Amino acid sequence: MALTSLLANRLRSLLTMLGMIIGVAAVIIMVAIGMGVKKNITDSISGMGSNMVMLLPGSADSDDVQGAAGSDRTLTLDDAAAIAKEIPHIAHLSPVVNQTVPLVAGNKNWTTTLYGVTPDYLYIRNLATRSGLFLTADDLHSRRRVAVLGLTVAKKLFQSQNPVGQTVRISGQPYRIIGVLDSKGASVWGDDQDDVILIPLTTAQERLLGITYLQGIMMQVDTPPYIDGVQGAVINIMRQRHHIQPGQDDDFTVQTLQSIQQTLHKTGAMLTLFLGSIAAISLLVGGIGIMNIMLVSVTERTREIGIRKALGATYAAIMLQFLIESVVISVLGGLAGIAVGCLSARLLSGIGNIETQITLFPILLSFAFSVGTGIFFGLYPARKAALKDPIDALRYE
């Protein structure tokens, strides 16, 4: 009977369902976008390195003005050596210096970020060479002028040619290219991780930059359970080495990718919740539409209600009749909304270049909310129909 009644007013039924279709589809799409953002964050952080702990210098103070984070010159090679010697569960360790430098190769030039690193940097950052070799311990000890290019730098300077074996000038000094890295893509902050050039740490410090301090020490912990322990041990040993008294601020910062990931995941979760909440408003609007149409239907079918009650239909039977109609509308609208939402999310991912991730939970939640909305907003019209007096209903014109 519910289906017959809905089919008798096809256009009105379709327009009523449209609110639920849009609501369910909007929830699925918005949550899929939010989940896609979280997945991008996870993938980007995983691409930065596994089980990583980073020791960075603090901020330098000058004339009571605090400098930017990492601007102090408090880290040295001796600090790195002490950490490697005294702290267990560190699989790889690489001191790091970096600076923006101009590059010239033939008639091409490019400005990029130079990193002075050790061979362990390859494992810490999960890097791989596309062609050629990576830096070796011999390159480090001999302070060789050799370089490994990121893919972006290789394309900018050499286009389709193989750079391995050719020469690039860094700040006017010639360096032989020994390798090209595989692509890493953009980081979680949007930086191009392929726009880099790597040279031996000793070469960078002594031959190029003329510095003795470090701008960071990167470590890879052998297994995830030891990350917090290594972080605490690094803090303790650095406070001892730098003679920092209890109550004094550290002149360094220790970060882990886990803490960064947790912070960004909270941001992603808030974004998903915000987008889902906005979309859920559409479901409420759809529910109000169902109630409106059902009230119109009750008014139009007053005489039918009177005849049914005169023939013995009970309060529960009349109420169930109209309640089923509202539930059928919400169920059909919810199913159609799931189909539209999943298809739209796929299209956004494929055509719109927006990362989406469809999961079962928001689909089930939006469908349950759709059915619940249909029941909630259908109760009042159904009760109103069931409470009609049969004599007044039969008289109704």
BELHU-V132138 format. One record per backbone hydrogen bond with DSSP energy under -0.5 kcal/mol. CO is the residue of the C=O (numbers start at 1). NH is the residue of the N-H. If there is no record, write none. Layout:
# BELHU-V132138
{{CO & NH} {CO & NH}}
This chain:
# BELHU-V132138
{{1 & 5} {2 & 6} {3 & 7} {4 & 8} {5 & 9} {6 & 9} {7 & 10} {9 & 13} {10 & 14} {11 & 15} {12 & 16} {13 & 17} {14 & 18} {15 & 19} {16 & 19} {16 & 20} {17 & 21} {18 & 22} {19 & 23} {20 & 24} {21 & 25} {22 & 26} {23 & 27} {24 & 28} {25 & 29} {26 & 30} {27 & 31} {28 & 32} {29 & 33} {30 & 34} {31 & 35} {32 & 36} {32 & 357} {33 & 37} {34 & 38} {35 & 39} {36 & 40} {37 & 41} {38 & 42} {39 & 43} {40 & 44} {41 & 45} {42 & 46} {43 & 47} {44 & 48} {45 & 48} {45 & 49} {46 & 49} {51 & 221} {52 & 257} {53 & 219} {54 & 56} {54 & 255} {55 & 217} {56 & 253} {57 & 70} {58 & 72} {60 & 67} {62 & 65} {64 & 66} {65 & 62} {68 & 60} {68 & 71} {75 & 214} {76 & 80} {77 & 81} {78 & 82} {79 & 83} {80 & 84} {81 & 85} {82 & 86} {83 & 87} {86 & 88} {87 & 90} {89 & 91} {89 & 222} {92 & 220} {94 & 218} {96 & 215} {96 & 216} {97 & 116} {99 & 114} {101 & 112} {102 & 171} {103 & 110} {104 & 169} {105 & 108} {108 & 105} {110 & 103} {112 & 101} {112 & 114} {113 & 197} {114 & 99} {115 & 117} {115 & 199} {116 & 97} {117 & 201} {118 & 121} {119 & 122} {120 & 123} {120 & 124} {121 & 125} {122 & 127} {123 & 126} {124 & 50} {128 & 182} {131 & 180} {136 & 140} {137 & 141} {138 & 142} {139 & 143} {139 & 144} {140 & 143} {144 & 146} {145 & 176} {146 & 200} {147 & 178} {147 & 179} {148 & 198} {149 & 181} {150 & 154} {151 & 155} {152 & 156} {153 & 157} {154 & 158} {155 & 159} {158 & 161} {161 & 163} {163 & 166} {166 & 177} {168 & 170} {168 & 175} {169 & 104} {169 & 171} {170 & 173} {173 & 170} {175 & 168} {176 & 147} {176 & 178} {177 & 165} {178 & 133} {179 & 149} {180 & 130} {180 & 131} {185 & 193} {187 & 190} {191 & 187} {191 & 193} {192 & 195} {194 & 152} {194 & 153} {194 & 196} {195 & 113} {196 & 150} {197 & 115} {198 & 148} {199 & 117} {200 & 204} {201 & 205} {202 & 206} {202 & 207} {203 & 207} {203 & 208} {204 & 209} {204 & 210} {205 & 210} {205 & 211} {214 & 75} {216 & 96} {217 & 55} {218 & 94} {219 & 53} {219 & 221} {220 & 91} {220 & 92} {223 & 226} {224 & 227} {226 & 230} {227 & 231} {228 & 232} {229 & 233} {230 & 234} {231 & 235} {232 & 236} {233 & 237} {234 & 238} {235 & 239} {236 & 240} {237 & 241} {238 & 242} {239 & 244} {240 & 243} {243 & 245} {245 & 248} {251 & 58} {253 & 56} {253 & 255} {255 & 54} {256 & 260} {257 & 261} {258 & 262} {259 & 263} {260 & 264} {261 & 265} {262 & 266} {263 & 267} {264 & 268} {265 & 269} {266 & 270} {267 & 271} {268 & 272} {269 & 273} {270 & 274} {271 & 275} {272 & 276} {273 & 277} {274 & 278} {275 & 279} {276 & 280} {277 & 281} {278 & 281} {278 & 282} {279 & 282} {279 & 283} {280 & 284} {281 & 285} {282 & 286} {283 & 287} {284 & 288} {285 & 289} {286 & 290} {287 & 291} {288 & 292} {289 & 293} {290 & 294} {291 & 295} {292 & 296} {293 & 297} {294 & 298} {295 & 299} {296 & 300} {297 & 301} {299 & 302} {301 & 305} {302 & 306} {303 & 307} {304 & 308} {305 & 309} {306 & 310} {307 & 311} {308 & 313} {309 & 312} {314 & 318} {315 & 319} {316 & 320} {317 & 321} {318 & 322} {319 & 323} {320 & 324} {321 & 325} {322 & 326} {323 & 327} {324 & 328} {325 & 329} {326 & 330} {327 & 331} {328 & 332} {329 & 333} {330 & 334} {331 & 335} {332 & 336} {333 & 337} {334 & 338} {335 & 339} {336 & 340} {337 & 341} {338 & 342} {339 & 343} {340 & 344} {341 & 345} {342 & 346} {343 & 347} {344 & 348} {345 & 349} {346 & 350} {347 & 351} {347 & 352} {348 & 354} {353 & 355} {357 & 359} {359 & 363} {360 & 364} {361 & 365} {362 & 366} {363 & 367} {364 & 368} {365 & 369} {366 & 370} {367 & 371} {368 & 372} {369 & 373} {370 & 374} {371 & 375} {372 & 376} {373 & 377} {374 & 378} {375 & 379} {376 & 380} {377 & 381} {378 & 382} {379 & 383} {380 & 384} {381 & 385} {382 & 386} {383 & 387} {385 & 388} {389 & 393} {390 & 394} {391 & 395} {392 & 396} {393 & 396}}
